[in-house]
């Protein structure tokens, strides 16, 4: 069952003097209490999706009352879902998850994307990822170390990529 409100809820300041035991409760105070209960139900909401490097987390809109959040009301939690890119999946017409084709940009998909290969082989050397709070821009980088031989000598070559898929949870908290 979904919560649906007819308009965005706001916090209503109620004077403590209007809530004294034995005094008559006014319609205005009852309406304020009702508004505050609605506001409490939707003050904090969470949204989530899968994002790839270079995409932007959209500003969420509350499904309960249509409230449009601003960036300063959002906190992001990002976790690494996959260190490679994506392959064919529900975001393009390739079908299946094998074969060559254009890179797929993952932008807020709710279903997990198909996992593709990395653009560099080797073992993971380091990784860094996150979401820029001021813009919602998703960034991710994965570095690999490749073993090889050059002139009869064993060589370890670092290779940097921007392959990665992040699972991002957006905690939205309304201001008063």
N, C-alpha and C positions, 0 to 999 in steps of 0.2 A: 504494500500500500504506500503510495507516494504522498508526501506532504505538499499541499498546494495552498498558497496564500494569494489573495486577490491583488495585493500591492506590496512593494518592498517595506519591510518592517523597520522601525527606528526605535531607539531607546527613548523612553518618556520619563522625565524627572518628576518624581512625586514627593511632595513635602512630607516629612515625617509627622508633622502636626495634623495632617489629614488622615492619618492611620492610627489614631488613638483609640484604645479600648473603650467601648461605651459610647463613642461619638457615632453619628450617622455617617455612613459611607456614601460619598457623593458619586453621581454618575461619571463625572470627570475623572475621579480617582479610579473607579472601576474600569473605565476605558483605558487609563494609563497602565493599570495592572495587566489588562488584556494585551495591550501593545507590547509590554515588556516580556510577557510570556511568549508571544510570537517571535520577538527579537531574539530571545534566548534560544529558541528552537533552531534558528538559522544563523546565529552569529558566527559560528565556526563551521565551515564546510570543507570537505576534501575532494579534490579532483585528481585524476592520474592519467598517465598515458606513456607511450614509448616514443622516444625522440632520438634523432641522430645528430651528429655534429653539424652545427651551422643552422639548425632549425630554431624556431622561436616558440616558446610556450605561449599560447593564446591567453588573453585575459578571460577568465572564466565568467560565466553567467549562471546565477543560481537557478536550478530547475524548479525550486519551490516558489519563487516569487519574481523571477526575472531581474534580480539585482545584478548590476554589472560591477565587478570588482576592479579596483585600480591596483597598480603594481605595488604601492606602498602598503597594501593590505595582504600581500602574499608572502609566504615563506616556502622555499623549495627544498625538497629532499631528493637527491639523485642517487641512484645506485646503478652499477654496471650490470646490464643484462647480458651483453655479448660483446666480446672484444673484436669481432669481425664486423663486416657490413651485412647487408641483407641481400637476398637473392629474390627471384620472382616470388610474388605473394599477392595478397588481395589488393595491393596498391597499384598494380599495373596489369597489362593484358597478357603477360607471359604464361601464366598458369603454372602450377607445380612449383617446385623449389629447386630445379636444376637447370642448367644451361647458361649461356651467356646472354647478356643484355644490358640495358642501361642501369646505372645505380638507382636504387630505390631510396627516396627520402622518406624517412619515417617521421610523421608529424602528429603526435598526440593520439595515435591509434590505441584503442582499448585492448584489442586482441594482440597477443604477442606476435611480432613479425617473424618470418622465416629467417633462420640463421644462415648467413653466408660465410664464405672464406674471408680471410684477411687479405689485404693487398700486399702484405709482406709475410714471409714465412719466418720460422725461428721460434725462439722462446721469448716470452714476455720479459722485458727488461724493466719497464716502468709504465705507469699510466696515470693520467690525470683527467678529471672530468668535473662538471658542475653546471650551474645555471647562473647567469648574471642577473642579480636582483633588480637592477635598474631597467633592464630591457627584456628579460626573459630569454635571452639568447643562450642556447645550449652549446657547450663546448666539450670536446673530448679528444684525447690524444693517447695513442698506444705506441710504445716503442718496443721493438724486437731486437734480439741479438741473433745474427746469422753466423753459423760456423762455416768456414771455408778454408781453402788452401791457396796461397799466393806465393809463387816462387819457391815451393816446397816448404813453406812455413805456414803453420796453422794461424788463421786470422779470424778474429771475432769482429764483425761489422755491425754497428747499430743502425737500425732503419726505423725512422719515425713515420707514423701514419695518423690519419684522423678517422680511422675506422673505429666505430663503436656504436652501440645502441644503449641508451640509458632508459631506465624506468624512473619516471619523475612523478613524485607526489607533491601536489600543490595544496598547502594548508592556507585557506582563505579565512581571514578574521575581519569582520566588519568593524568599522569605527562607529562611534556613537552617532 
